[in-house]
Amino acid sequence: MKYIKIFALILIFANCKAQETKLLLSQKLISLSQTPIYAKLTEEIDGQIEFKKQFRYLDSIDIYSITYLSDGLKIKGLLVSPNKKGKYPCIIYNRGGNRDFGSLKIAHGAITLGQIAKEGYVVIASQYRGNGGSEGQEEFGGKDVNDIIILPEVLKEVEVADTNRIGMYGWSRGGMMTYLVLTKTNEIKAAVVGGAISDNFASIEDRPEMETGVLSELIPNYAEKKVIELEKRSAIKWADKFSKNVPILILHGTSDWRVKPEQSLKLALEFEKYRIPYRLIMFEGGDHGISEHKKEVDEQVLNWFEKYLKNNVSKPNMEYHGR
């Protein structure tokens, strides 16, 4: 009887411990047919409502709204995965914008994340603290970076996720967040950024409203620590901190007015100096989202992850070599 009681106490302790360490608090399946976007994704064929040809992949994926813990805060996000059993490599997607601008919508899950998930990936994305119903306060690259850093641990609680193969993909502010995360964790095997902010000093010079309407409002103690805080968020200032084992694909449009293409060009030169593995593709006449070359952009992104996550290709040899 004594041993039974001890065993029962061990089980109780183990269960309590598991509850304490659980990060993925909820994972709710989204039924697209119950959402406003459904009408735009479907058409009637022979009296039946079906997904339009370009959206038929939606039958092969599941889209979830999630809530997870980061620094004790309840953070909202999306999770999209193939609905066929198996183990799939993972991609952490970092949204752009700030506050409601750029916040994740169901359309992101169905289209942006869904088009990646259909290729055999588990895709997870955070709203960041203070946004989309998340607790806490957004800091535009401050403590909200922790909301991304914790995601590999969250993915460990997702049955179909292969957390030995995690990539990261971010656009605009999400690219800045990607740069920040890459210097703070070794969980990421490959990364892609598009229209990424790498120099906030240049950003406020090109667009003063970024300082008055975003940075000064979101970054704590901005007025007192302006230079320090901008440097913290500008990868061009700490390119030597990047891992030489994580290949980075940099995409930028040459007609991007939101984040001038010079930011990626100058960061590439810094990567050259420190021999960080990267590929830079500048799209002629491309806007901030490189919408003029969308098909090629999507192909480049998927090829990069297929190469370094699915096919596990060795990192590039960045030593000077050859004949």
Buried (B, 14 or more C-beta within 10 A) or exposed (E): EEEEEEEEEEEEEEEEEEEEEEBBEEBEEBEBEEBEBBEEBBEEEEEEEBBEEEBEBBEEBBBBBBBBBBBEBBBBBBBBBBEEEEEBBBBBBBBBBBBEEBBBBBBBBBBBBBBBBBBBBBBBBBBBBBBBEBBBBBBBBBBBBBBBBBBBBBBEBBEBBBBEBBBBBBBBBBBBBBBBBBBEBEBBBBBBBBBBBBBBBBBBEBBEEBBEEBBBEBBEEBEEEBEEBBBBBBBBBBBEBBBEEBBBBBBBBBBBEBBBBBBBBBBBEBBEEEBBBBBBBBBEEBBBBBEBBEEBBBEBBBEBBBBBBBEEEEBBEBEEEEE
